[in-house]
Amino acid sequence: MSTIAVDISILGRHFKVGSPSEEVDELHKTAAILNTKLDEIQAKTNIKNLEHLAVMAALNFCHELRQERQKTKEYTNTVDDRIQLLQETIERALVDNKVNNKIDETPSAV
């Protein structure tokens, strides 16, 4: 995995960024998403200070990340609960099946 210098443009400013060679396309896509977010914030707020825009974008992305992590945590908990319920159902079915097999195997009194 070799690292190469990649030129990206954020709000018209050019930056050289080190990136693994196989992630260059992803870096360009990420830079495009950042530019879009910065443009959106600038249009909504009319902020001209680039540092202020960057902080606002960072806050937005962090908020979105926290929301997604919370959704993932809730989904994981739901799946864990369902797996637990399924395991309990299977165990009950196995126990019931074992009991029924023992009943069927007992000799009947004549």
C-alpha positions, 0 to 999 in steps of 0.5 A, spaced: 500 500 500 503 506 497 501 513 499 501 518 494 500 526 494 493 527 491 491 534 489 484 536 491 480 543 491 476 545 497 472 551 495 477 553 490 483 552 494 488 547 492 491 542 497 496 536 497 493 530 501 497 524 502 493 518 500 493 510 499 493 509 491 487 505 492 483 510 495 484 516 491 478 516 487 474 515 494 478 521 496 476 525 490 469 523 492 469 525 499 472 532 497 466 533 492 461 531 498 465 536 502 465 542 497 457 541 496 456 541 504 460 547 504 456 551 498 450 549 502 452 552 508 454 558 505 448 559 501 444 558 507 448 562 512 451 567 508 458 566 512 464 568 508 469 566 513 472 560 510 474 557 517 467 559 520 465 555 514 469 549 515 467 549 523 460 549 521 461 543 516 465 539 521 459 540 526 454 538 521 458 532 519 459 530 526 452 531 528 450 526 522 455 521 524 452 521 531 445 520 528 448 514 524 451 511 530 445 511 534 441 508 529 446 503 528 446 501 535 439 501 536 439 496 530 444 492 533 440 492 539 434 490 535 437 484 532 441 482 538 434 482 541 431 478 536 437 473 535 436 472 543 428 470 542 430 466 536 435 462 540 430 461 546 424 459 541 429 454 538 431 451 545 424 450 548 422 447 541 428 442 542 426 441 549 419 440 547 421 435 542 426 431 547 420 430 552 415 428 546 420 423 544 421 420 551 413 420 552 413 416 545 418 411 547 416 409 554 412 402 554 405 402 555 402 399 560 397 393 558 
